[in-house]
Every structure is written in structure tokens, then in C-alpha cells.
Amino acid sequence: MKATELLERYQAGQRDFSGKNLRGQNFRGQTLSGAIFADTDICGANFAYANLRGANFSYAKAGLPKRWAISLFIASLLLSAMSGLVSGVIGLMSSFVLEIYSPGAQDVGFFVLASTLTFIFLLFNRGIKDSLASTSSSTLTLLVGYAIAFVLFFALTATVAETTVGNFLVTTMGLLTLAGVLLLTLVGSVAIVMVMAIAGNAAIVFSSIVAFTAAIATVVIIFKPLVTTQFVITRVIFSVVIALMVTGTSIYVGWRAWQKDKRDTWICSTGCALVTINGTSFRRANLTDVNFVEASLKSTDLRQALLRRTCWRNTQNIEQARVWGTYLDNSQICQLVVNGNAQEQSYKGMNLAGLNLDQANLYRADLTETSLLQSTLQKANLASANLIDANLTQANLRGANLANAKLLRAQLEHTDLRDVTLTGAYIENWRINLETKLDNIHCDYVFMHLPAHNSSSENRYRKPDSWNHVFAEGEFADFITPLPKTLDLYHTGVVDICAVAIAFHDLQIQYSQANLSIVEIEKRGQHRQKLLMRVDADQQNDLSELHSEYFKRYEHLLTLPPKDIHALMMAKGQATQRLAGLIGLSELRDKDLR
């Protein structure tokens, strides 16, 4: 199907394009949100900068057009052959160390051999940057040494100066050649990455055979006219050994880069960049809520794409995609979103915001201080997970298992906790608000305090307090739901119970339309001498006005003699007396606790 035809059908209201052949089609910058491309061939298709929000690419096949893939595969083999050829030249230069009758050549041989072995050692242990830096500094040091020697010896004899100049020129040529050929050996590493990105891991064997064959052939061809003595045969063997060492190192570095080794990231980036040319492109596309389940993303460009709640479950060949500027560039996160299995693994302090972890296995995972802002974890297994100080704001946890999870200081504002299992969870100082969805939570009991190192000797403040009781259905939500916006009447001085009851009764009469009702009475302060009374009021009323009128009346009552206040309370009726009794009982309970 052509891009123009598909876009016309999309504008007409069609959304399902499953099973279509969209090879090489251009949708750059188009809006195709909600479109279904399940089981579609999108090799070479261009979706760069497109709005694909909510689209479905499950089981789709992305990658390179066949002709371009074959061309790149042949080019990568040619690069491997060139790397082998360069390795053969290094072996030849190293064999100069055996030229005992030519001191100048032998010096070059010694230096090339030492530099090559150092280069190989550093490549194995520290990566490319250190190896090139070491070789360059050694080269510069030797050149400076020869220059100083030339200046010193020129003052002595012309013969010594002439010899020094000769050695200097020979060495300079040798060192410049060495720097070039060592750099060219890295082409083989890039070729290895390209071959595996195009044809898979098994292709490394074929590419290695080509490189080794080219290295051996280079040495044999150069020495073939000279193979007349045992000495030349020795040089051939010596050269082949060095050439194979260099070639093998180049292959190993390429394989290591393919495994996302941090020492050689630029090699992997370069190889992947080359094999994504003309491949499927989602560069800077909006892939919010897009479904890539079981899709094949070989040679796909995902650079700087917007990946919010994108589903990557069981996506194939994602390691062969170009993912710079996205969270997929982190191998640990990439593995998490693809496999969905992070049992007992640590993501402490990591940024996992906006990930799709639906049905993921995070049993006993360490998510301390982890950001899961706006992530979706529907039906995820978070049992016994460590979510201390985790940010789950606006996350979707519907149906998740949080049994025995540690939610100490976890941020859960605007979070969907419907159908969640919370039995045994530690919810000390967790942060929820009125927008936190708490419908149909499955919870027998929770703990309000997390003991140090899970010590059983510390009081965990179980709720319900009795180990013989559990929350009834829906009771936990009633227990934990934050109070709505209330009128808070906070008394900081000595509290007169009768004056409080009278002032509140008068406020109810004066503002009958506000439907004032007390929802909580609490003693505050170090010695519990202060009183906080939370009152529910219709939201259209001005709480500031109600607060002012209440305390104006209360402060006036405090100017009256105590017996007059008591008499006035009795005259107000039973409702006022019951309120005074309620506050008095609260005070008695507080004294009992002390």
C-alpha cells in the first residue's frame, strides 16, 4: 500500500491497516495516532517526526530493504578484509625486530612491536581512548628523543649526525605508518558490529574468517618472493602471529562493543548508525502509548523519540536499533521493559519515569528513591518490593500486587490504586491525596511503621490493631482516605469545653446553609493541651469567614464568668451538651494515654 492511499483512508476514518506492505513508504511528520499496523511490513518506512500516539505495531517487521541490507553486509565484509590486511602490515613491520644487521630497521621493529602489544593490552583492559592516547604519547616521545639526539650529535661528527638523521627519518615513517594502521584496525571492530546488526550474532564467525584470511594472505603475498631461507620463513611465521593477534583483538573489541561495553560505546554507535541508514525510522516521533509487542526492530532508528508508556514487551532485535537519546540506551532499563522480569534486582535511584511495566515481575525489587512518575504498572507484581522514597505520582498501579511492599514516604498523589493488593504493606508517611484512587483495594491489614532492618522486636503499629481482626471489604479505603477540604478550628490557648460547644452551636445556627458537621476532634501539642476540631462544610462557603465568625464568638464567651458560660450551654439544649461531652471524652482519653 502506498503512503498516499493509506493517509487518505486514515483521513476517511479507517484505522486498521494490519498485515499491509508498507516497505519504503514515507510518513514523515504525519499524524497517525491510534492506527493499527499489527503484523505489518514497515522495512525502510519513514515515520520520523510523526505523531503515532496510541498506535499498534505489534508483530510488525521493521528494518532494512533487502537490497540495502545485502549491500551493507558485503561492505562490512570488505571492511573486515581491509582490517585483516592492515593487521598483516603491522605483522610485517613488527618482524623488523629480527633484522639484526640493520639497526635502524630493528629500532622501528622494536618500537612497532612494543606499541602494538601495548595497544592490544590497553584495548583489552581500558578501551580505545586509553590505547590510542598511550600509543600517541609514546610516538611523540620517541620522535622528540631522536630530534634531541640529532641536535647533540650534529655538533660532534657529521657521520653520527647523518646516521641519526637517517634513523630519525626511518623511524618517523614507521611511526606514522603505525599510527595509521592501528587506527585502521578499529575499522574491523565497526565491521563486526555491522555484520551482527544485519545478520545476527552468528555472522561474527563469517566476518572473522574473512579478516583472518586477509591477514594471513597479506603476509604471505608480501613475503612470497623472498621465501628462500630459513630466516625469511621465521619472519613469515612471526608476522602471521602478530597479524592474527591484532585481527583477533579487533574482532574481540567489536564483539565487546556489541555487548554494550561502556569502554567502546562509540564503536557500537558507529556500527548501528551505518546499518540504520535507509532502515525504518521513528526518529523524534511521538510514540506515547504505542504497542511494539513482539515487533522486530532490526536496523530501526529510534533516536530522541518520545517513549512515554510505550510497550516493548518481547520486542525482537531491539539491540540492533539505534536508540541514542532514549531510555533504551540504558541496557538495564532496556532489558526491564522488554523482558518484564526484574525479580530481586536493584534500580535504586534510577529514572524509570514513563515506562510501561504492565504485568512486570518486580518481586522484592529495590526501587528505593526511584522515579516511576506517570509509569504504568497494571497488574505488576511488586510484592515485598522496596519503594521507600519512590515517586509514583500519576502512576497507574491498577490491579498490582503490593503485598508486604515498603511504601515509606512513597509519593502516590493522583495515583491509580484501584484493585491493588496492599495486605502487609508498610505505609508509614506515604503521601496520598484526594485524587489518589483507592476503590476496591484488597487489604486485610497494614503497618504504619517500618522497623529498622525488619526487626520483629519493634512495634510496627498494625492496623487494625488487633491481630485477630482484619479490614472488611472497602474498610481500608475509608480508614486511609484523606479528609476533604475542612474548616480547621485550632485552639492554641487553654480550652474551655463549654465555650467551644456554644460557639460551634451558634455557628451552625448562623450558617445553617453550610451544613456544618464535625468530622474529627484531636488533641495537639507536646502536652496535648491544644485542640483541633475539623468541620465539614459545603464547598461553596467561605471557610475564612466561618473561621472568623467562630473565633469572634468563642473569644467573647471567654470573657464571661465560667458559671455564666455553663448556664448558657445548658440553655442551648442537648446538642450543645453532647458536643461538650464529646470534647470532654476526648480529653479524658488523652489523659489515659499519658
C-alpha positions as CSV (number, residue, x, y, z in Angstrom):
1,M,0.0,0.0,0.0
2,K,1.3,3.4,-0.9
3,A,1.6,6.2,1.7
4,T,-0.8,8.5,-0.1
5,E,-3.5,5.8,-0.2
6,L,-3.1,5.0,3.5
7,L,-3.2,8.6,4.5
8,E,-6.4,9.1,2.5
9,R,-8.1,6.1,4.2
10,Y,-6.9,7.4,7.6
11,Q,-8.5,10.8,6.9
12,A,-11.7,8.9,6.0
13,G,-11.8,7.2,9.4
14,Q,-10.1,3.9,8.8
15,R,-7.7,2.9,11.5
16,D,-6.9,-0.8,10.9
17,F,-4.0,-1.4,8.4
18,S,-3.0,-4.8,9.8
19,G,-0.9,-7.0,7.5
20,K,-0.2,-4.4,4.9
21,N,3.1,-4.0,3.0
22,L,4.4,-0.5,3.7
23,R,8.0,-1.1,2.7
24,G,9.9,2.1,2.0
25,Q,6.8,4.4,2.4
26,N,7.2,7.9,3.7
27,F,5.0,9.1,6.6
28,R,7.4,11.7,7.9
29,G,5.6,14.3,10.1
30,Q,2.2,12.7,9.6
31,T,-0.5,12.2,12.3
32,L,-1.4,8.5,12.5
33,S,-2.4,8.3,16.2
34,G,-4.4,5.2,17.1
35,A,-3.6,3.5,13.8
36,I,-3.2,-0.3,13.8
37,F,-0.1,-1.6,12.0
38,A,-0.2,-5.1,13.5
39,D,1.8,-7.7,11.6
40,T,2.8,-5.0,9.0
41,D,6.0,-4.9,6.9
42,I,7.5,-1.5,7.6
43,C,11.0,-2.2,6.4
44,G,12.6,1.1,5.2
45,A,9.4,3.1,6.1
46,N,9.9,6.6,7.4
47,F,7.9,7.6,10.5
48,A,10.3,10.3,11.6
49,Y,8.6,13.2,13.5
50,A,5.2,11.5,13.1
51,N,2.5,11.6,15.7
52,L,1.8,7.9,16.4
53,R,0.3,8.2,19.8
54,G,-1.6,5.0,20.8
55,A,-0.6,3.2,17.5
56,N,-0.3,-0.6,17.4
57,F,2.9,-2.0,15.8
58,S,2.6,-5.5,17.5
59,Y,4.3,-8.2,15.4
60,A,5.4,-5.6,12.8
61,K,8.6,-6.2,10.9
62,A,11.0,-3.2,10.7
63,G,14.5,-3.0,9.3
64,L,16.4,-2.5,6.0
65,P,15.1,-3.2,2.5
66,K,16.7,-6.5,1.3
67,R,18.9,-4.9,-1.4
68,W,20.3,-2.3,1.0
69,A,20.9,-5.0,3.7
70,I,22.8,-7.1,1.2
71,S,24.9,-4.1,0.1
72,L,25.8,-3.2,3.7
73,F,26.6,-6.8,4.5
74,I,29.1,-7.0,1.6
75,A,30.5,-3.6,2.6
76,S,31.1,-4.8,6.2
77,L,32.9,-7.9,4.9
78,L,35.1,-5.7,2.8
79,L,35.9,-3.6,5.9
80,S,36.8,-6.9,7.8
81,A,39.1,-7.8,4.9
82,M,40.7,-4.4,5.0
83,S,41.2,-4.7,8.7
84,G,42.9,-8.1,8.2
85,L,45.1,-6.6,5.5
86,V,46.2,-3.8,7.9
87,S,46.9,-6.3,10.6
88,G,49.2,-8.1,8.1
89,V,51.1,-4.9,7.6
90,I,51.5,-4.5,11.3
91,G,52.9,-8.0,11.5
92,L,55.3,-7.2,8.7
93,M,56.5,-4.0,10.5
94,S,56.9,-5.9,13.7
95,S,59.1,-8.5,12.0
96,F,61.8,-5.8,11.5
97,V,62.8,-6.6,15.1
98,L,64.5,-9.7,13.6
99,E,66.7,-7.6,11.3
100,I,69.8,-7.8,13.5
101,Y,72.1,-6.5,10.7
102,S,70.0,-3.3,10.2
103,P,69.9,-1.3,13.4
104,G,67.6,1.4,12.1
105,A,65.0,-1.1,10.9
106,Q,65.4,-3.1,14.1
107,D,64.7,0.0,16.1
108,V,61.5,0.5,14.2
109,G,60.6,-3.1,14.7
110,F,61.1,-2.9,18.4
111,F,59.0,0.2,18.7
112,V,56.2,-1.2,16.5
113,L,56.1,-4.5,18.4
114,A,56.1,-2.8,21.8
115,S,53.5,-0.2,20.7
116,T,51.3,-2.9,19.2
117,L,51.5,-5.1,22.3
118,T,50.8,-2.1,24.5
119,F,47.9,-1.1,22.2
120,I,46.4,-4.6,22.4
121,F,46.8,-4.8,26.2
122,L,45.1,-1.4,26.7
123,L,42.3,-2.3,24.3
124,F,41.6,-5.4,26.3
125,N,41.6,-3.7,29.6
126,R,40.8,0.0,29.2
127,G,39.3,0.6,25.8
128,I,40.1,2.6,22.8
129,K,40.7,6.1,24.2
130,D,43.5,5.0,26.6
131,S,45.1,2.7,24.0
132,L,45.3,5.5,21.4
133,A,46.5,8.0,23.9
134,S,49.3,5.8,25.1
135,T,50.4,4.9,21.6
136,S,50.4,8.6,20.5
137,S,52.3,9.7,23.6
138,S,54.9,7.0,23.0
139,T,55.3,8.0,19.4
140,L,55.7,11.7,20.3
141,T,58.3,10.8,23.0
142,L,60.4,8.8,20.6
143,L,60.3,11.5,17.9
144,V,61.4,14.2,20.4
145,G,64.2,11.9,21.5
146,Y,65.5,11.4,18.0
147,A,65.3,15.2,17.4
148,I,67.3,15.9,20.6
149,A,69.8,13.2,19.6
150,F,70.2,14.8,16.2
151,V,71.0,18.2,17.6
152,L,73.5,16.8,20.1
153,F,75.3,14.5,17.6
154,F,75.5,17.1,14.8
155,A,77.9,19.1,16.9
156,L,80.2,16.1,17.2
157,T,80.7,14.5,13.8
158,A,78.9,14.7,10.5
159,T,78.9,10.8,10.3
160,V,77.0,10.4,13.5
161,A,74.6,13.2,12.5
162,E,74.0,11.7,9.2
163,T,73.2,8.3,10.8
164,T,71.0,9.9,13.3
165,V,69.1,11.8,10.6
166,G,68.6,8.6,8.7
167,N,67.3,6.7,11.7
168,F,65.1,9.7,12.5
169,L,63.5,9.7,9.1
170,V,63.0,5.9,9.0
171,T,61.5,5.9,12.5
172,T,59.2,8.8,11.7
173,M,57.9,7.0,8.6
174,G,57.5,3.8,10.7
175,L,55.7,5.6,13.5
176,L,53.3,7.5,11.2
177,T,52.5,4.2,9.4
178,L,52.0,2.5,12.8
179,A,49.5,5.3,13.9
180,G,47.6,4.9,10.7
181,V,47.4,1.1,10.7
182,L,46.5,0.9,14.4
183,L,43.7,3.3,13.7
184,L,42.5,1.3,10.7
185,T,42.4,-1.9,12.8
186,L,39.4,-0.4,14.5
187,V,37.5,-0.5,11.2
188,G,37.4,-4.2,11.8
189,S,35.6,-3.6,15.1
190,V,33.0,-1.4,13.4
191,A,32.6,-4.1,10.7
192,I,31.9,-6.7,13.3
193,V,29.2,-4.6,14.8
194,M,27.6,-4.0,11.4
195,V,27.7,-7.7,10.5
196,M,26.0,-8.7,13.7
197,A,23.4,-5.9,13.4
198,I,22.5,-7.0,9.9
199,A,22.7,-10.8,10.2
200,G,22.7,-11.6,13.9
201,N,25.4,-12.9,16.3
202,A,26.3,-15.9,14.2
203,A,27.6,-13.7,11.4
204,I,30.6,-12.9,13.5
205,V,32.1,-16.3,12.6
206,F,31.9,-15.5,8.9
207,S,33.3,-12.0,9.3
208,S,36.2,-13.3,11.5
209,I,37.1,-15.9,8.8
210,V,37.3,-13.2,6.2
211,A,39.5,-11.0,8.5
212,F,41.9,-13.8,9.5
213,T,42.2,-15.0,5.9
214,A,43.0,-11.4,4.7
215,A,45.7,-11.0,7.4
216,I,47.4,-14.3,6.6
217,A,47.2,-13.7,2.8
218,T,48.7,-10.2,3.2
219,V,51.8,-11.5,4.9
220,V,52.2,-14.5,2.6
221,I,51.8,-12.4,-0.6
222,I,54.4,-9.8,0.6
223,F,57.0,-12.4,1.6
224,K,56.3,-14.9,-1.2
225,P,59.2,-13.7,-3.5
226,L,61.6,-13.7,-0.6
227,V,60.9,-17.2,0.9
228,T,64.3,-18.7,0.1
229,T,65.9,-19.0,3.5
230,Q,65.0,-20.3,7.0
231,F,65.3,-16.7,8.3
232,V,62.6,-15.4,5.9
233,I,60.3,-18.3,6.9
234,T,60.8,-17.3,10.6
235,R,59.8,-13.8,9.7
236,V,56.7,-15.0,7.9
237,I,55.6,-17.0,11.0
238,F,56.4,-14.1,13.3
239,S,54.5,-11.7,11.1
240,V,51.4,-14.1,10.9
241,V,51.3,-14.5,14.6
242,I,51.3,-10.7,15.2
243,A,48.8,-10.2,12.4
244,L,46.4,-12.8,13.9
245,M,46.8,-11.2,17.4
246,V,45.9,-7.8,16.0
247,T,43.0,-9.2,14.0
248,G,41.7,-11.2,16.9
249,T,41.8,-8.1,19.2
250,S,39.9,-6.1,16.6
251,I,37.2,-8.8,16.4
252,Y,37.0,-9.0,20.2
253,V,36.6,-5.3,20.6
254,G,33.8,-5.3,18.1
255,W,32.0,-8.1,19.9
256,R,32.5,-6.3,23.2
257,A,31.1,-3.1,21.8
258,W,28.1,-5.1,20.6
259,Q,27.5,-6.2,24.1
260,K,27.2,-2.5,25.2
261,D,30.5,-2.4,26.9
262,K,31.0,1.2,28.1
263,R,34.6,1.3,27.1
264,D,33.8,1.0,23.4
265,T,30.4,2.8,23.0
266,W,31.4,4.8,20.0
267,I,32.2,1.7,18.0
268,C,28.7,0.3,18.7
269,S,27.1,3.7,17.9
270,T,29.1,4.0,14.7
271,G,28.2,0.5,13.5
272,C,24.5,0.9,14.4
273,A,24.4,4.3,12.7
274,L,25.6,2.8,9.5
275,V,23.2,-0.1,9.4
276,T,20.2,2.1,10.2
277,I,20.7,4.2,7.1
278,N,17.6,3.6,4.9
279,G,16.1,1.4,7.7
280,T,12.8,2.0,9.4
281,S,12.9,5.4,11.1
282,F,11.0,6.6,14.2
283,R,13.4,9.4,14.9
284,R,11.8,12.1,17.1
285,A,8.4,10.5,16.6
286,N,5.7,10.6,19.3
287,L,5.5,7.0,20.4
288,T,3.4,7.6,23.5
289,D,1.3,4.5,24.4
290,V,2.5,2.8,21.3
291,N,2.4,-1.0,21.3
292,F,5.5,-2.8,20.0
293,V,4.7,-6.3,21.4
294,E,6.6,-9.0,19.5
295,A,7.7,-6.5,16.8
296,S,11.1,-6.9,15.1
297,L,13.1,-3.6,15.2
298,K,16.3,-4.6,13.5
299,S,18.1,-1.6,11.9
300,T,15.5,0.8,13.3
301,D,16.2,4.5,14.1
302,L,14.6,5.5,17.4
303,R,16.8,8.4,18.3
304,Q,15.2,11.0,20.5
305,A,11.7,9.5,20.1
306,L,9.1,10.3,22.7
307,L,8.7,7.0,24.5
308,R,6.1,7.5,27.2
309,R,4.3,4.3,28.4
310,T,5.5,2.6,25.2
311,C,5.1,-1.1,25.4
312,W,8.2,-3.1,24.4
313,R,7.3,-6.5,25.8
314,N,9.1,-9.3,23.9
315,T,10.3,-6.9,21.2
316,Q,12.8,-8.6,18.9
317,N,16.2,-7.4,17.8
318,I,15.9,-4.1,19.8
319,E,19.7,-4.4,20.5
320,Q,20.2,-3.8,16.7
321,A,18.2,-0.5,16.8
322,R,19.7,3.0,17.1
323,V,18.4,4.3,20.4
324,W,20.5,7.3,21.3
325,G,18.6,9.9,23.4
326,T,16.1,7.4,24.8
327,Y,16.0,5.3,28.0
328,L,16.6,2.2,25.8
329,D,20.2,3.3,25.6
330,N,20.5,2.0,29.2
331,S,20.9,-1.7,28.8
332,Q,19.4,-2.4,32.3
333,I,16.2,-0.4,31.5
334,C,16.0,-1.9,28.0
335,Q,16.1,-5.4,29.4
336,L,13.5,-4.5,32.0
337,V,10.9,-3.1,29.5
338,V,11.5,-5.9,27.0
339,N,11.6,-8.9,29.4
340,G,9.5,-7.5,32.2
341,N,11.4,-9.6,34.8
342,A,13.3,-7.7,37.5
343,Q,12.8,-10.1,40.4
344,E,15.2,-9.1,43.3
345,Q,17.1,-6.7,41.0
346,S,18.1,-3.1,42.0
347,Y,17.0,0.1,40.3
348,K,17.9,2.3,43.2
349,G,17.7,6.0,42.4
350,M,17.1,5.4,38.7
351,N,14.8,7.4,36.5
352,L,12.1,5.0,35.3
353,A,9.5,7.7,34.7
354,G,7.0,7.0,31.9
355,L,7.8,3.3,31.5
356,N,5.3,0.6,30.6
357,L,5.8,-2.1,33.1
358,D,2.4,-3.7,33.0
359,Q,2.4,-7.3,34.4
360,A,6.1,-6.9,35.1
361,N,7.7,-9.2,37.8
362,L,9.2,-6.8,40.4
363,Y,9.1,-9.1,43.3
364,R,11.5,-7.9,46.0
365,A,13.0,-5.4,43.6
366,D,14.9,-2.5,45.1
367,L,13.1,0.7,43.9
368,T,14.4,3.0,46.6
369,E,14.3,6.7,45.5
370,T,13.3,5.6,42.1
371,S,11.2,7.8,39.9
372,L,8.2,6.0,38.4
373,L,6.3,9.2,37.6
374,Q,3.5,8.6,35.1
375,S,4.6,5.0,34.6
376,T,2.0,2.2,34.1
377,L,2.4,-0.9,36.3
378,Q,-1.0,-2.5,35.9
379,K,-1.1,-6.0,37.4
380,A,2.6,-5.8,38.2
381,N,4.0,-8.0,40.9
382,L,5.5,-5.6,43.5
383,A,5.2,-7.9,46.4
384,S,7.8,-7.2,49.1
385,A,9.4,-4.6,46.8
386,N,11.3,-1.7,48.4
387,L,9.6,1.5,47.4
388,I,11.0,3.8,50.1
389,D,11.0,7.4,48.9
390,A,9.9,6.3,45.4
391,N,7.9,8.7,43.2
392,L,4.8,7.1,41.9
393,T,2.9,10.3,41.3
394,Q,0.3,9.8,38.5
395,A,1.3,6.2,38.0
396,N,-1.2,3.5,37.1
397,L,-0.9,0.6,39.5
398,R,-4.4,-0.8,38.9
399,G,-4.5,-4.4,39.9
400,A,-0.9,-4.5,41.1
401,N,0.3,-6.7,44.0
402,L,1.9,-4.6,46.7
403,A,1.6,-7.1,49.5
404,N,4.3,-6.6,52.1
405,A,5.8,-3.7,50.0
406,K,7.7,-1.0,51.8
407,L,6.0,2.3,50.9
408,L,7.7,4.5,53.5
409,R,7.4,8.1,52.3
410,A,6.3,6.9,48.8
411,Q,4.6,9.6,46.7
412,L,1.3,8.4,45.5
413,E,-0.6,11.6,44.6
414,H,-3.0,11.3,41.7
415,T,-2.1,7.6,41.5
416,D,-4.5,4.8,40.4
417,L,-4.5,2.2,43.2
418,R,-7.8,0.6,42.2
419,D,-7.9,-3.2,42.8
420,V,-4.5,-3.1,44.4
421,T,-3.5,-5.7,47.0
422,L,-1.9,-4.0,50.0
423,T,-2.1,-6.6,52.7
424,G,1.0,-6.3,54.9
425,A,2.3,-3.2,53.3
426,Y,4.3,-0.6,55.3
427,I,2.7,2.8,54.6
428,E,4.4,5.0,57.1
429,N,4.3,8.6,56.0
430,W,3.2,7.7,52.5
431,R,1.8,10.6,50.5
432,I,-1.7,10.2,49.0
433,N,-4.3,12.9,48.3
434,L,-8.0,13.1,47.4
435,E,-7.2,12.3,43.7
436,T,-5.5,9.0,44.7
437,K,-7.9,6.3,43.5
438,L,-8.5,3.8,46.3
439,D,-11.5,1.9,45.0
440,N,-11.8,-1.8,45.7
441,I,-8.4,-2.2,47.4
442,H,-7.7,-5.7,48.8
443,C,-6.2,-5.2,52.2
444,D,-6.5,-7.3,55.4
445,Y,-4.1,-5.2,57.4
446,V,-1.2,-2.7,57.0
447,F,1.7,-1.5,59.1
448,M,2.1,2.2,60.0
449,H,5.8,1.9,61.0
450,L,8.7,0.2,59.3
451,P,11.1,-1.3,61.9
452,A,14.9,-0.9,61.5
453,H,16.2,-3.9,59.5
454,N,12.8,-5.5,59.8
455,S,13.3,-6.1,63.5
456,S,10.4,-8.1,64.9
457,S,11.0,-6.6,68.3
458,E,9.8,-3.1,67.3
459,N,6.2,-2.1,67.2
460,R,5.0,-1.9,63.6
461,Y,1.7,-0.4,64.6
462,R,-0.5,-2.8,62.8
463,K,-3.9,-1.6,61.6
464,P,-6.4,-2.9,62.7
465,D,-4.5,-3.0,66.0
466,S,-5.8,-6.5,67.0
467,W,-4.1,-9.4,65.2
468,N,-7.4,-11.1,65.4
469,H,-9.2,-8.6,63.2
470,V,-8.9,-7.6,59.5
471,F,-10.3,-4.8,57.4
472,A,-13.7,-5.6,56.0
473,E,-14.3,-5.1,52.3
474,G,-13.9,-1.4,51.5
475,E,-13.0,-0.5,55.1
476,F,-9.3,0.2,54.4
477,A,-10.2,3.0,51.9
478,D,-12.5,4.6,54.5
479,F,-9.7,4.3,57.0
480,I,-6.9,5.8,55.0
481,T,-8.7,8.3,52.6
482,P,-7.5,11.8,53.3
483,L,-10.1,14.2,54.7
484,P,-11.6,16.6,52.2
485,K,-11.1,20.3,52.5
486,T,-12.3,21.1,56.0
487,L,-12.8,24.1,58.3
488,D,-10.0,23.6,60.8
489,L,-10.8,25.3,64.2
490,Y,-7.4,25.1,66.0
491,H,-7.4,26.3,69.7
492,T,-3.9,27.2,70.9
493,G,-4.7,28.6,74.4
494,V,-6.4,27.0,77.4
495,V,-9.5,25.3,76.0
496,D,-12.9,25.9,77.6
497,I,-15.1,23.0,76.5
498,C,-18.4,24.8,77.2
499,A,-17.3,27.8,75.2
500,V,-16.3,25.6,72.3
501,A,-19.6,23.8,72.3
502,I,-21.6,27.1,72.4
503,A,-19.6,28.9,69.8
504,F,-19.9,25.9,67.3
505,H,-23.7,25.6,68.0
506,D,-24.2,29.3,67.3
507,L,-22.1,29.0,64.1
508,Q,-24.4,26.2,62.9
509,I,-27.4,28.3,63.5
510,Q,-26.0,31.4,61.9
511,Y,-24.8,29.4,58.8
512,S,-27.4,26.7,58.5
513,Q,-26.9,26.6,54.7
514,A,-23.3,25.4,55.2
515,N,-24.4,22.1,56.7
516,L,-21.6,22.2,59.3
517,S,-20.7,18.8,60.9
518,I,-17.7,17.8,63.0
519,V,-15.6,15.0,61.4
520,E,-12.6,14.9,63.8
521,I,-11.6,16.2,67.2
522,E,-7.9,15.9,68.0
523,K,-5.7,16.9,70.9
524,R,-2.4,18.6,69.7
525,G,0.8,20.0,71.2
526,Q,3.5,18.4,73.3
527,H,1.3,18.1,76.4
528,R,-1.9,17.7,74.4
529,Q,-3.3,21.0,75.7
530,K,-4.3,22.3,72.3
531,L,-7.5,21.3,70.4
532,L,-8.1,20.8,66.7
533,M,-11.6,20.5,65.5
534,R,-12.1,19.6,61.8
535,V,-15.5,20.6,60.4
536,D,-17.0,19.5,57.1
537,A,-18.7,22.4,55.2
538,D,-20.3,22.8,51.8
539,Q,-17.5,23.9,49.4
540,Q,-19.4,27.0,48.2
541,N,-19.0,28.6,51.6
542,D,-16.1,30.9,52.5
543,L,-14.1,29.0,55.1
544,S,-12.2,32.1,56.1
545,E,-15.5,33.8,57.0
546,L,-16.7,30.8,59.0
547,H,-13.4,30.6,60.8
548,S,-13.5,34.3,61.7
549,E,-17.1,34.2,63.0
550,Y,-16.4,31.2,65.1
551,F,-13.5,32.6,67.0
552,K,-15.1,36.0,67.3
553,R,-17.9,34.3,69.2
554,Y,-15.6,31.9,71.1
555,E,-13.3,34.8,72.4
556,H,-16.4,36.7,73.5
557,L,-17.6,33.8,75.6
558,L,-14.2,33.5,77.3
559,T,-14.8,37.0,78.7
560,L,-17.8,35.7,80.7
561,P,-17.6,34.1,84.1
562,P,-17.4,30.3,83.9
563,K,-20.8,29.8,85.7
564,D,-22.5,32.0,83.1
565,I,-20.9,30.0,80.2
566,H,-22.1,26.8,81.8
567,A,-25.6,28.1,82.3
568,L,-25.7,29.3,78.7
569,M,-24.6,25.9,77.5
570,M,-27.4,24.2,79.4
571,A,-29.9,26.7,77.9
572,K,-28.7,25.8,74.4
573,G,-30.0,22.3,74.6
574,Q,-28.9,18.7,74.3
575,A,-26.9,19.1,71.1
576,T,-24.5,21.6,72.7
577,Q,-24.2,19.4,75.8
578,R,-23.4,16.4,73.7
579,L,-20.7,18.3,71.9
580,A,-19.2,19.4,75.2
581,G,-19.3,15.8,76.4
582,L,-17.6,14.6,73.2
583,I,-14.8,17.0,73.7
584,G,-14.5,16.1,77.4
585,L,-14.3,12.4,76.5
586,S,-11.5,13.2,74.0
587,E,-9.7,14.9,76.8
588,L,-10.2,12.0,79.2
589,R,-8.9,9.6,76.6
590,D,-5.8,11.7,76.1
591,K,-5.1,11.8,79.9
592,D,-5.5,8.0,80.0
593,L,-2.9,7.7,77.2
594,R,-0.5,9.8,79.1
